[in-house]
Amino acid sequence: MFSVRKPINRSRQGFKPLSLRQGVLAFMVVVCLLAIGLTGQETWNNRAADVHASSQQTTNLAQSLSQQATDSFQTVDGVLGELVDRAETDGSQPRALRRLQKVMSEHVKQLRVLHNLFIVDADGNGLVNALPQLKNANYRDRPYFIFHRTHAGQTTHVGRTVRSRTDGSWIITITRRLNRADGSFAGLAMATISGDYFLHLYNQVDIGRSGIITLALADGTILMRKPFEQANIGKSIAKAPFFRTAPPQTAAGSYENRSVVDGISRFYAYHRVSRYPLLIVVGVAEDEVLAAWRWETLLNLVELVGMISIVAILGGYLVRQIKKRETAEAQLERLVLVDGLTGLGNRHQFEAVLGREWRRAVRAGTSLAFLMIDADEFKGYNDHYGHQAGDNVLKSIAGCIAGALGRPADLAARYGGEEFAVFLPDTSSPGAFAVGEAIRRAVAGLNIAHVRSPHGVVTVSIGVGRVSPNGSTTPSALVKAADSALYQAKSKGRNQTEPAATFIPTLAGVISDYVSAGP
């Protein structure tokens, strides 16, 4: 027996409308995502605004302190220039040194930035200083002395912060070379600035509990730092990001990083000191800058969670109500479209599907097949066995019919009484006949005793119709063809599957239909 049963793909391209429940869920998701997005954007913008404001403040502060450092060092450098001129002109005779000492003392008294002034000879011995009560010492091992001894010229040298050998305080040295008439090394003029001078200045600036102000050499060596810790003096901040990325000629900048000194995350601004190898770094703690922002973010998050919770509660209630409604509608639809006894489609569903598939077949140019099935001698079965047994037989027949259908597009329905209908879209003649035979054999194979049937068991007769719809035909033509074939099956003795008269008139027609349908 030929069997051609092609799978039917009913998937449609394009947008599939959402159900009401899906629409509500989608709306809830969109509202929640929109709220999250707007809150996130606002939160990020607020953070950026706070960071920008902090950056502006630290940048301005760094610039101001840089200018203050420039003025201080420039003042001291001017004093050193005067001392170099006097020392190189007057020489190192006792009388000249006494006059020089008076000048040096006046400068120290008048300038708060100065801690002391020194004249040192070529061997590193202190010849005179501004404070006569302090003893002179030897400085030949100091880095600034070695620098000037090995470098000609009047370069101003800013040294590292060191302990004073005269009074033990932390000092920053500024030195210039002394030359003899022949240009050889004659010693140096030295000014010292007390670290307390800068520390006192920085302590007047409010930068928070964990803020820092650092005065450092251009190579990153710390000269003085607020808050003051002795262990930090002389450390290097050369691993800070701006040392690695910013060119040396970059005058100023800002960055965010974890401190290489104490490990605290800060927002930094730096500014190089004009004319001298120095820079100022100002940092404010990230936790302090963002404290208000974090609190505001927490409140926004609470509000967001509250709003989403309300949307979820109300939306969930609405979805449950819609689900109840859909369930009720589905139950109602089942009552309307499904036969209550057999579980197959009812006559109303059959006619609706037939009309829809007929129009589809006209558009696609495909064929439709239809089986009309009737339980043989069913009235006699009811009379002999009773209506309850008859209902059970109808259920069993319906099960055989449903079991023979393998595609979602196929439809089985109770057509009326003991009659059933099977609708097979896009099915060839041999395929439709094969389905009918499968149903007939399955029913007979149930071996349900039927004493009033010539076959001794419950059987069915099946008529098979098939047409290729066009604009001049109607669905009733397909039903009439199958009904006529059913009549022929009964007239031939029942328990038959009979094609319509125009269905497959010859074996050659069957073969041709099968070949044209394809595998």
ROZANU-325528 format. One record per residue (C-alpha): residue number from 0; residue in one letter; x, y negated, z. Coordinates in pm, whole numbers, plus 32768, in hexadecimal, padded with zeros to 4 digits. Layout:
<recs>
<rec NUM 'a' <X Y Z>>
...
</recs>
This chain:
<recs>
<rec 0 'm' <8000 8000 8000>>
<rec 1 'f' <8083 7EAE 7F9F>>
<rec 2 's' <80A9 7DAF 80B6>>
<rec 3 'v' <8106 7C48 8082>>
<rec 4 'r' <80EA 7B6F 81BD>>
<rec 5 'k' <81BF 7A34 81B3>>
<rec 6 'p' <8203 796D 82F3>>
<rec 7 'i' <814E 7820 82F3>>
<rec 8 'n' <8202 76EA 836E>>
<rec 9 'r' <8102 75F2 83F0>>
<rec 10 's' <8202 74FB 8480>>
<rec 11 'r' <81CA 7399 8406>>
<rec 12 'q' <82CC 7293 83C1>>
<rec 13 'g' <82B0 7140 846A>>
<rec 14 'f' <8231 70C0 85B2>>
<rec 15 'k' <814D 719D 867E>>
<rec 16 'p' <8060 70D0 8755>>
<rec 17 'l' <8090 70F8 88CA>>
<rec 18 's' <7F7D 717D 89A5>>
<rec 19 'l' <7EEA 7095 8AAB>>
<rec 20 'r' <7FAC 7144 8BBF>>
<rec 21 'q' <80EF 7131 8AF8>>
<rec 22 'g' <80AB 6FC3 8AB1>>
<rec 23 'v' <807C 6F76 8C23>>
<rec 24 'l' <81BC 7032 8C7B>>
<rec 25 'a' <8279 6F7E 8B65>>
<rec 26 'f' <81F4 6E2F 8BE0>>
<rec 27 'm' <8261 6E80 8D45>>
<rec 28 'v' <83BC 6EE2 8CCD>>
<rec 29 'v' <83DA 6DA5 8BF9>>
<rec 30 'v' <836B 6CC8 8D1B>>
<rec 31 'c' <845E 6D6F 8E0C>>
<rec 32 'l' <857E 6D62 8D14>>
<rec 33 'l' <8531 6BF6 8CC6>>
<rec 34 'a' <852D 6BA3 8E39>>
<rec 35 'i' <8673 6C5E 8E6F>>
<rec 36 'g' <8711 6BB4 8D43>>
<rec 37 'l' <86A4 6A56 8DA7>>
<rec 38 't' <870D 6A8D 8F0F>>
<rec 39 'g' <885B 6B1A 8E9F>>
<rec 40 'q' <8893 69F8 8DB1>>
<rec 41 'e' <8839 68F9 8EBD>>
<rec 42 't' <8918 69A9 8FB9>>
<rec 43 'w' <8A3D 69AF 8EC9>>
<rec 44 'n' <8A09 6842 8E6C>>
<rec 45 'n' <89FE 67DE 8FDA>>
<rec 46 'r' <8B40 689B 901C>>
<rec 47 'a' <8BE7 67F9 8EF0>>
<rec 48 'a' <8B73 66A3 8F6A>>
<rec 49 'd' <8C00 66DD 90C8>>
<rec 50 'v' <8D47 675E 903A>>
<rec 51 'h' <8D5F 6635 8F4C>>
<rec 52 'a' <8D1E 653E 9067>>
<rec 53 's' <8E27 65E8 913C>>
<rec 54 's' <8F1A 65E4 9018>>
<rec 55 'q' <8EE2 646F 8FE5>>
<rec 56 'q' <8F1E 6429 9156>>
<rec 57 't' <9059 64FC 916E>>
<rec 58 't' <90DB 646B 9027>>
<rec 59 'n' <90A8 6308 909E>>
<rec 60 'l' <9143 635A 91EE>>
<rec 61 'a' <9270 6402 914C>>
<rec 62 'q' <92A1 62D4 906B>>
<rec 63 's' <928A 61E5 9192>>
<rec 64 'l' <9381 62AB 9265>>
<rec 65 's' <9468 62C9 913A>>
<rec 66 'q' <946A 6151 9117>>
<rec 67 'q' <94B0 612D 928B>>
<rec 68 'a' <95D4 6220 926D>>
<rec 69 't' <9657 6162 913E>>
<rec 70 'd' <964E 6019 91FB>>
<rec 71 's' <96F9 60B1 932C>>
<rec 72 'f' <9812 6156 926F>>
<rec 73 'q' <983F 602B 918C>>
<rec 74 't' <9866 5F49 92BE>>
<rec 75 'v' <9965 6031 9359>>
<rec 76 'd' <9A1A 6057 920C>>
<rec 77 'g' <9A34 5EDB 91F7>>
<rec 78 'v' <9AD7 5ED0 9350>>
<rec 79 'l' <9BCC 5FE0 92E3>>
<rec 80 'g' <9C25 5F17 91AE>>
<rec 81 'e' <9C79 5DEC 9289>>
<rec 82 'l' <9D4F 5EC4 9373>>
<rec 83 'v' <9E0D 5F5B 924D>>
<rec 84 'd' <9E5E 5E02 91C6>>
<rec 85 'r' <9ED6 5D84 931C>>
<rec 86 'a' <9F9E 5EBF 936A>>
<rec 87 'e' <A04B 5ECB 9219>>
<rec 88 't' <A096 5D54 9227>>
<rec 89 'd' <A0FE 5D24 9394>>
<rec 90 'g' <A1AB 5E73 93C4>>
<rec 91 's' <A1B9 5F40 9505>>
<rec 92 'q' <A285 5E5F 95E8>>
<rec 93 'p' <A200 5E45 9750>>
<rec 94 'r' <A199 5CDD 9724>>
<rec 95 'a' <A0DE 5D2B 95E3>>
<rec 96 'l' <A036 5E57 9684>>
<rec 97 'r' <9FBF 5D80 97A9>>
<rec 98 'r' <9F1F 5C89 96B9>>
<rec 99 'l' <9E83 5DA8 95FC>>
<rec 100 'q' <9E00 5E42 973B>>
<rec 101 'k' <9D44 5D04 9791>>
<rec 102 'v' <9CA1 5D00 9638>>
<rec 103 'm' <9C41 5E6C 965D>>
<rec 104 's' <9BA8 5E34 97B7>>
<rec 105 'e' <9AD4 5D15 9735>>
<rec 106 'h' <9A4A 5DEF 961E>>
<rec 107 'v' <99F0 5F0A 9710>>
<rec 108 'k' <9943 5E13 97FA>>
<rec 109 'q' <987B 5D73 96E1>>
<rec 110 'l' <981A 5EA6 9619>>
<rec 111 'r' <9744 5FAD 96C2>>
<rec 112 'v' <9793 60A5 95B1>>
<rec 113 'l' <9902 60AD 9613>>
<rec 114 'h' <997D 6198 9722>>
<rec 115 'n' <9AF2 6147 96FC>>
<rec 116 'l' <9BFD 60D5 9607>>
<rec 117 'f' <9D5C 6165 95E0>>
<rec 118 'i' <9EA1 6128 952B>>
<rec 119 'v' <9F6B 6269 94FB>>
<rec 120 'd' <A0D2 627B 947D>>
<rec 121 'a' <A165 6364 937A>>
<rec 122 'd' <A1AF 646E 9481>>
<rec 123 'g' <A048 6476 9500>>
<rec 124 'n' <A08F 63AF 963E>>
<rec 125 'g' <9F8A 62B5 96AC>>
<rec 126 'l' <A02B 615C 96B0>>
<rec 127 'v' <9F05 608F 972C>>
<rec 128 'n' <9D8B 60B0 9765>>
<rec 129 'a' <9C73 5FBE 97B6>>
<rec 130 'l' <9C4E 603D 991B>>
<rec 131 'p' <9D95 6002 99D7>>
<rec 132 'q' <9D23 60D7 9AFC>>
<rec 133 'l' <9D2C 6207 9A19>>
<rec 134 'k' <9E78 62B2 99DC>>
<rec 135 'n' <9EF2 62E2 987B>>
<rec 136 'a' <9F11 6448 97FF>>
<rec 137 'n' <9FA7 6500 96D7>>
<rec 138 'y' <9EC6 654D 95AD>>
<rec 139 'r' <9FB2 65F5 94B6>>
<rec 140 'd' <9EE6 673B 94BF>>
<rec 141 'r' <9D9C 6691 946F>>
<rec 142 'p' <9D0E 66D5 9310>>
<rec 143 'y' <9CE6 6563 92C6>>
<rec 144 'f' <9E59 6523 9316>>
<rec 145 'i' <9EC3 663E 9232>>
<rec 146 'f' <9DDE 65BB 9122>>
<rec 147 'h' <9E73 645D 911B>>
<rec 148 'r' <9FD7 64DD 9138>>
<rec 149 't' <9FA0 65AD 8FFC>>
<rec 150 'h' <9EC7 64B8 8F39>>
<rec 151 'a' <9F41 6365 8EC5>>
<rec 152 'g' <9E53 6244 8E9E>>
<rec 153 'q' <9D5F 618B 8F7A>>
<rec 154 't' <9C47 628D 8F72>>
<rec 155 't' <9B5E 6277 909B>>
<rec 156 'h' <9B4D 63CD 913A>>
<rec 157 'v' <9A21 643B 920A>>
<rec 158 'g' <9A83 655C 92E6>>
<rec 159 'r' <99C3 6663 93A4>>
<rec 160 't' <9931 662B 94FC>>
<rec 161 'v' <9A3A 667D 95FF>>
<rec 162 'r' <9A7B 665E 9772>>
<rec 163 's' <9B32 651D 97C9>>
<rec 164 'r' <9C8B 655A 9861>>
<rec 165 't' <9C6C 641B 9926>>
<rec 166 'd' <9B1A 6447 99D5>>
<rec 167 'g' <9A91 659A 995E>>
<rec 168 's' <995A 650F 98B4>>
<rec 169 'w' <98D8 657E 975D>>
<rec 170 'i' <9956 648E 9654>>
<rec 171 'i' <994C 6463 94DD>>
<rec 172 't' <9A93 63E5 944C>>
<rec 173 'i' <9ABF 62F0 932E>>
<rec 174 't' <9C26 62BB 92BC>>
<rec 175 'r' <9CF6 6201 91BE>>
<rec 176 'r' <9E64 622E 9162>>
<rec 177 'l' <9F7D 613E 91BF>>
<rec 178 'n' <A098 6112 90C7>>
<rec 179 'r' <A1F6 6085 90E2>>
<rec 180 'a' <A270 5F89 8FE9>>
<rec 181 'd' <A2F7 60A0 8F0D>>
<rec 182 'g' <A1A4 614E 8F11>>
<rec 183 's' <A20E 6268 8FF7>>
<rec 184 'f' <A130 62E4 9110>>
<rec 185 'a' <A13D 6207 9246>>
<rec 186 'g' <A019 6296 930C>>
<rec 187 'l' <9EA9 6242 9314>>
<rec 188 'a' <9DA0 615D 93A0>>
<rec 189 'm' <9C88 6219 9448>>
<rec 190 'a' <9B2E 61BB 94C3>>
<rec 191 't' <9A52 62A3 958B>>
<rec 192 'i' <98DA 629C 95A9>>
<rec 193 's' <983F 6349 96D4>>
<rec 194 'g' <974D 645E 9677>>
<rec 195 'd' <9668 63CA 9780>>
<rec 196 'y' <963F 6296 96A7>>
<rec 197 'f' <958C 635A 9594>>
<rec 198 'l' <94E3 6442 968B>>
<rec 199 'h' <9450 631A 9747>>
<rec 200 'l' <93D1 628B 95FF>>
<rec 201 'y' <9338 63D8 958E>>
<rec 202 'n' <9293 6417 96DE>>
<rec 203 'q' <91C0 62DF 96A8>>
<rec 204 'v' <9124 637C 9572>>
<rec 205 'd' <8FEE 6456 95A6>>
<rec 206 'i' <9007 658A 94C8>>
<rec 207 'g' <8F44 667E 95A0>>
<rec 208 'r' <8FB2 6782 969A>>
<rec 209 's' <9072 6854 959C>>
<rec 210 'g' <90DE 6744 94A9>>
<rec 211 'i' <924D 6708 945A>>
<rec 212 'i' <932A 65EC 93E3>>
<rec 213 't' <9482 664F 936B>>
<rec 214 'l' <95AC 6578 930D>>
<rec 215 'a' <9697 6651 9242>>
<rec 216 'l' <97C6 6639 9162>>
<rec 217 'a' <9791 6667 8FF0>>
<rec 218 'd' <980D 67CE 900D>>
<rec 219 'g' <96F6 681F 9106>>
<rec 220 't' <97C0 680A 9249>>
<rec 221 'i' <96E3 6788 9362>>
<rec 222 'l' <9767 664C 9409>>
<rec 223 'm' <9640 660A 94F0>>
<rec 224 'r' <94E7 66A3 950F>>
<rec 225 'k' <93A5 6662 95C6>>
<rec 226 'p' <9355 6724 969B>>
<rec 227 'f' <94BA 672C 9716>>
<rec 228 'e' <9558 687D 975B>>
<rec 229 'q' <96D0 6891 977F>>
<rec 230 'a' <96DC 69DC 96C5>>
<rec 231 'n' <964A 693A 958B>>
<rec 232 'i' <975B 6832 9568>>
<rec 233 'g' <9843 689A 9450>>
<rec 234 'k' <9754 699D 93C0>>
<rec 235 's' <970A 6998 924C>>
<rec 236 'i' <95BA 696F 91A0>>
<rec 237 'a' <9654 69B5 904C>>
<rec 238 'k' <956C 6AE1 9020>>
<rec 239 'a' <943D 69FC 901B>>
<rec 240 'p' <9383 6A03 8ECA>>
<rec 241 'f' <93DC 68A2 8E5D>>
<rec 242 'f' <9550 68F3 8E81>>
<rec 243 'r' <9525 6A1B 8D97>>
<rec 244 't' <9442 6979 8C96>>
<rec 245 'a' <946A 67FF 8C9E>>
<rec 246 'p' <9599 6768 8BEE>>
<rec 247 'p' <9689 66AF 8CD5>>
<rec 248 'q' <962D 6566 8C33>>
<rec 249 't' <94BC 6590 8C8E>>
<rec 250 'a' <947A 6472 8D7F>>
<rec 251 'a' <9340 64F8 8E25>>
<rec 252 'g' <9245 6611 8E24>>
<rec 253 's' <9159 66E6 8EEE>>
<rec 254 'y' <911C 6858 8F1D>>
<rec 255 'e' <9074 6958 8FFE>>
<rec 256 'n' <9144 6A65 90A3>>
<rec 257 'r' <919A 6B25 91DD>>
<rec 258 's' <92B8 6A7E 9297>>
<rec 259 'v' <940E 6B22 927A>>
<rec 260 'v' <945B 6A99 93D6>>
<rec 261 'd' <9331 6AFF 94AD>>
<rec 262 'g' <9251 6BC6 93C1>>
<rec 263 'i' <9124 6AD9 93D9>>
<rec 264 's' <905E 6A99 9298>>
<rec 265 'r' <905B 6925 924A>>
<rec 266 'f' <9011 6827 913D>>
<rec 267 'y' <9155 6770 90F6>>
<rec 268 'a' <91C4 662F 904E>>
<rec 269 'y' <932F 65D1 9016>>
<rec 270 'h' <93DB 6492 8FAA>>
<rec 271 'r' <954A 645E 8F61>>
<rec 272 'v' <95FF 633B 9006>>
<rec 273 's' <9679 6234 8F10>>
<rec 274 'r' <97F7 6216 8EE4>>
<rec 275 'y' <9847 6324 8FE7>>
<rec 276 'p' <984A 64A3 8FDA>>
<rec 277 'l' <9722 64BE 90C4>>
<rec 278 'l' <95B7 651D 90B6>>
<rec 279 'i' <9485 6509 9194>>
<rec 280 'v' <9392 662E 91B0>>
<rec 281 'v' <9240 6602 9258>>
<rec 282 'g' <915F 672C 9299>>
<rec 283 'v' <9008 6752 9336>>
<rec 284 'a' <8F8A 68A6 93A7>>
<rec 285 'e' <8E92 694C 92BB>>
<rec 286 'd' <8DBF 69C1 93E2>>
<rec 287 'e' <8D98 685C 945D>>
<rec 288 'v' <8D55 67C6 9307>>
<rec 289 'l' <8C4B 68CA 92BA>>
<rec 290 'a' <8BB8 68ED 9418>>
<rec 291 'a' <8A88 6812 93CB>>
<rec 292 'w' <8A65 68B2 9275>>
<rec 293 'r' <8A66 6A0F 930B>>
<rec 294 'w' <895B 69B0 9406>>
<rec 295 'e' <8888 6915 92F3>>
<rec 296 't' <88BF 6A4B 921C>>
<rec 297 'l' <884A 6B28 9339>>
<rec 298 'l' <870C 6A5B 935C>>
<rec 299 'n' <86D4 6A6B 91E3>>
<rec 300 'l' <8709 6BE2 91EB>>
<rec 301 'v' <860A 6C09 9302>>
<rec 302 'e' <8514 6B37 923B>>
<rec 303 'l' <855C 6C03 9101>>
<rec 304 'v' <852B 6D4F 91B6>>
<rec 305 'g' <83EA 6CC9 924D>>
<rec 306 'm' <8366 6C59 90FB>>
<rec 307 'i' <83C4 6DA2 9053>>
<rec 308 's' <8320 6E60 9171>>
<rec 309 'i' <81DE 6D9A 9145>>
<rec 310 'v' <81E6 6DD4 8FCB>>
<rec 311 'a' <822A 6F46 9004>>
<rec 312 'i' <810F 6F69 9103>>
<rec 313 'l' <8010 6EAD 9031>>
<rec 314 'g' <808A 6F4B 8EF0>>
<rec 315 'g' <8089 70A5 8F8E>>
<rec 316 'y' <7F24 7073 9003>>
<rec 317 'l' <7EBE 6FFF 8EA8>>
<rec 318 'v' <7F70 7125 8E02>>
<rec 319 'r' <7EC2 721A 8EEB>>
<rec 320 'q' <7D72 7183 8E97>>
<rec 321 'i' <7DC2 7192 8D24>>
<rec 322 'k' <7E34 72FB 8D4B>>
<rec 323 'k' <7CED 7353 8DF7>>
<rec 324 'r' <7C32 72AA 8CDD>>
<rec 325 'e' <7D01 735F 8BD4>>
<rec 326 't' <7CC7 74AA 8C86>>
<rec 327 'a' <7B53 746A 8C90>>
<rec 328 'e' <7B56 7407 8B20>>
<rec 329 'a' <7C1F 753E 8AC9>>
<rec 330 'q' <7B26 7616 8B83>>
<rec 331 'l' <7A0A 7564 8AD4>>
<rec 332 'e' <7AB9 758E 8986>>
<rec 333 'r' <7AE7 76FE 89D0>>
<rec 334 'l' <7976 771E 8A19>>
<rec 335 'v' <792C 7667 88D4>>
<rec 336 'l' <7A29 7717 87F3>>
<rec 337 'v' <7A5D 786E 888F>>
<rec 338 'd' <796B 7990 8898>>
<rec 339 'g' <7925 79E2 8A04>>
<rec 340 'l' <790D 7B5A 89D2>>
<rec 341 't' <7A30 7BB0 88EC>>
<rec 342 'g' <7B22 7A8E 892D>>
<rec 343 'l' <7B3E 7A4F 87B6>>
<rec 344 'g' <7ADD 790C 8710>>
<rec 345 'n' <796C 78CD 86E4>>
<rec 346 'r' <78AB 7870 85AD>>
<rec 347 'h' <78DA 76FC 85EF>>
<rec 348 'q' <7A54 771A 8604>>
<rec 349 'f' <7A5C 77F6 84CF>>
<rec 350 'e' <79A1 76FB 83FB>>
<rec 351 'a' <7A7A 75D9 8477>>
<rec 352 'v' <7BBF 7692 8428>>
<rec 353 'l' <7B3E 770C 82D7>>
<rec 354 'g' <7AEA 75AA 826B>>
<rec 355 'r' <7C3A 7522 82DC>>
<rec 356 'e' <7D06 763A 823B>>
<rec 357 'w' <7C39 7623 80FC>>
<rec 358 'r' <7C99 74B5 80D3>>
<rec 359 'r' <7E04 7508 8122>>
<rec 360 'a' <7E08 761E 801D>>
<rec 361 'v' <7D76 7532 7F17>>
<rec 362 'r' <7E8D 7439 7F5A>>
<rec 363 'a' <7FA1 7540 7F65>>
<rec 364 'g' <7F1F 761D 7E4D>>
<rec 365 't' <7F26 7757 7F28>>
<rec 366 's' <7E2B 7873 7F50>>
<rec 367 'l' <7D3E 78D9 806A>>
<rec 368 'a' <7CD1 7A39 80CA>>
<rec 369 'f' <7BA6 7A99 81A0>>
<rec 370 'l' <7B37 7BDF 8244>>
<rec 371 'm' <79CE 7C1F 82A2>>
<rec 372 'i' <79BE 7D3D 83A2>>
<rec 373 'd' <7886 7DF1 8419>>
<rec 374 'a' <7862 7F01 8524>>
<rec 375 'd' <77C2 802F 847D>>
<rec 376 'e' <7670 80A7 8505>>
<rec 377 'f' <7690 7FBA 862C>>
<rec 378 'k' <751A 7FA4 866E>>
<rec 379 'g' <750D 811C 868D>>
<rec 380 'y' <7633 8110 877E>>
<rec 381 'n' <757F 8013 8858>>
<rec 382 'd' <743E 80DE 8853>>
<rec 383 'h' <74F0 821D 88B9>>
<rec 384 'y' <7600 81A0 89AA>>
<rec 385 'g' <756D 8059 8A27>>
<rec 386 'h' <75C2 7EEE 89FB>>
<rec 387 'q' <76D7 7EF2 8B02>>
<rec 388 'a' <778F 7FFF 8A43>>
<rec 389 'g' <774A 7F3C 8904>>
<rec 390 'd' <77EF 7E08 8996>>
<rec 391 'n' <791F 7ED9 89F4>>
<rec 392 'v' <7935 7F57 888E>>
<rec 393 'l' <792F 7DF4 880A>>
<rec 394 'k' <7A4A 7D98 88F9>>
<rec 395 's' <7B15 7EC4 8881>>
<rec 396 'i' <7ADF 7E68 8714>>
<rec 397 'a' <7B49 7D02 875F>>
<rec 398 'g' <7C88 7D86 87FC>>
<rec 399 'c' <7CDA 7E50 86C4>>
<rec 400 'i' <7C9C 7D21 85E9>>
<rec 401 'a' <7D78 7C3D 86BE>>
<rec 402 'g' <7E8C 7D41 86C5>>
<rec 403 'a' <7E9A 7D54 8549>>
<rec 404 'l' <7EDD 7BDE 851F>>
<rec 405 'g' <8047 7B6F 8538>>
<rec 406 'r' <804B 7A01 84D6>>
<rec 407 'p' <7FD7 78D2 85A1>>
<rec 408 'a' <7F17 784B 8476>>
<rec 409 'd' <7E3D 7986 8457>>
<rec 410 'l' <7CE9 796A 84FD>>
<rec 411 'a' <7BFD 7A79 857B>>
<rec 412 'a' <7A9B 7A1C 85E0>>
<rec 413 'r' <7954 7AC0 8640>>
<rec 414 'y' <787A 7A65 851D>>
<rec 415 'g' <7734 7AD2 85BB>>
<rec 416 'g' <76A9 7C07 866C>>
<rec 417 'e' <7786 7D2E 860C>>
<rec 418 'e' <782C 7C70 84EB>>
<rec 419 'f' <798C 7BE4 84FB>>
<rec 420 'a' <7A50 7B03 840F>>
<rec 421 'v' <7BC5 7AEB 83D4>>
<rec 422 'f' <7C56 79BF 8321>>
<rec 423 'l' <7DAE 79EC 827D>>
<rec 424 'p' <7E47 78B0 81E1>>
<rec 425 'd' <7F4F 78CF 80D1>>
<rec 426 't' <7F30 7A4A 80C1>>
<rec 427 's' <7F4E 7B1E 7F87>>
<rec 428 's' <7E4A 7C1A 7F19>>
<rec 429 'p' <7F15 7D4A 7F86>>
<rec 430 'g' <7F67 7C9F 80D1>>
<rec 431 'a' <7DFA 7C58 8121>>
<rec 432 'f' <7D93 7DBA 80C5>>
<rec 433 'a' <7EAB 7E45 81A1>>
<rec 434 'v' <7E30 7D7C 82CB>>
<rec 435 'g' <7CCF 7DFF 8296>>
<rec 436 'e' <7D49 7F65 8286>>
<rec 437 'a' <7E16 7F36 83C2>>
<rec 438 'i' <7CDE 7EBE 847A>>
<rec 439 'r' <7C03 7FDA 83F3>>
<rec 440 'r' <7CFD 80E7 8455>>
<rec 441 'a' <7D35 804A 85AD>>
<rec 442 'v' <7BBE 8050 85F9>>
<rec 443 'a' <7B95 81B4 8582>>
<rec 444 'g' <7CC9 8211 864B>>
<rec 445 'l' <7C17 81A9 878A>>
<rec 446 'n' <7B47 82EB 876A>>
<rec 447 'i' <7A1A 8251 8813>>
<rec 448 'a' <7907 8357 87F6>>
<rec 449 'h' <77DA 82F1 8724>>
<rec 450 'v' <76DE 840B 86F7>>
<rec 451 'r' <760C 8345 8600>>
<rec 452 's' <7731 8300 8515>>
<rec 453 'p' <7780 83F7 83FE>>
<rec 454 'h' <78EF 83D6 8465>>
<rec 455 'g' <78AC 8431 85CF>>
<rec 456 'v' <796D 8303 8651>>
<rec 457 'v' <7947 818B 864A>>
<rec 458 't' <79BF 80FF 84FC>>
<rec 459 'v' <79B6 7FB7 843F>>
<rec 460 's' <797F 7F55 82D8>>
<rec 461 'i' <7A49 7E36 8248>>
<rec 462 'g' <7A1B 7D58 811B>>
<rec 463 'v' <7B46 7C96 8097>>
<rec 464 'g' <7B30 7B55 7FD1>>
<rec 465 'r' <7C40 7A6F 7F4B>>
<rec 466 'v' <7C37 792F 7E7F>>
<rec 467 's' <7D1E 7813 7E1A>>
<rec 468 'p' <7C58 76DB 7E79>>
<rec 469 'n' <7C30 75BA 7D88>>
<rec 470 'g' <7B52 748E 7D64>>
<rec 471 's' <7A35 7557 7CC4>>
<rec 472 't' <7A17 7665 7DD1>>
<rec 473 't' <7998 7660 7F37>>
<rec 474 'p' <79E7 7730 806E>>
<rec 475 's' <7899 77E2 804E>>
<rec 476 'a' <791C 788E 7F15>>
<rec 477 'l' <7A28 7939 7FE2>>
<rec 478 'v' <792A 79AB 80E9>>
<rec 479 'k' <7838 7A29 7FDF>>
<rec 480 'a' <794E 7AF0 7F36>>
<rec 481 'a' <79AF 7B9B 807A>>
<rec 482 'd' <7843 7BD8 80DC>>
<rec 483 's' <7800 7C77 7F8C>>
<rec 484 'a' <792F 7D56 7FB5>>
<rec 485 'l' <78B1 7DBA 8111>>
<rec 486 'y' <7767 7E23 8078>>
<rec 487 'q' <7826 7EFC 7F81>>
<rec 488 'a' <78EF 7F9B 809D>>
<rec 489 'k' <77AF 7FFB 8156>>
<rec 490 's' <770B 8082 801B>>
<rec 491 'k' <7836 8166 7FE3>>
<rec 492 'g' <7803 8210 8131>>
<rec 493 'r' <788F 811A 8231>>
<rec 494 'n' <79E8 812B 82D9>>
<rec 495 'q' <7A6F 8089 819D>>
<rec 496 't' <7B44 7F58 8144>>
<rec 497 'e' <7ABC 7ECE 7FFF>>
<rec 498 'p' <7B47 7DAA 7F31>>
<rec 499 'a' <7A59 7CB7 7E88>>
<rec 500 'a' <79F7 7D09 7D24>>
<rec 501 't' <7AE0 7BFA 7C9B>>
<rec 502 'f' <7BEC 7C45 7D98>>
<rec 503 'i' <7CCA 7D55 7CFB>>
<rec 504 'p' <7C0D 7DEC 7BDA>>
<rec 505 't' <7D2D 7ECE 7B6F>>
<rec 506 'l' <7E6C 7F59 7BFF>>
<rec 507 'a' <7F29 7E84 7B06>>
<rec 508 'g' <7E7D 7D52 7B9D>>
<rec 509 'v' <7EF1 7DB6 7CF9>>
<rec 510 'i' <8055 7DDF 7C83>>
<rec 511 's' <804D 7C94 7BC7>>
<rec 512 'd' <7FC0 7BE0 7CFB>>
<rec 513 'y' <80CB 7C79 7DD5>>
<rec 514 'v' <81E7 7C1E 7CE8>>
<rec 515 's' <816B 7AB7 7CBD>>
<rec 516 'a' <8152 7A8D 7E37>>
<rec 517 'g' <82C0 7ADF 7E61>>
<rec 518 'p' <8367 7BA1 7F7C>>
</recs>
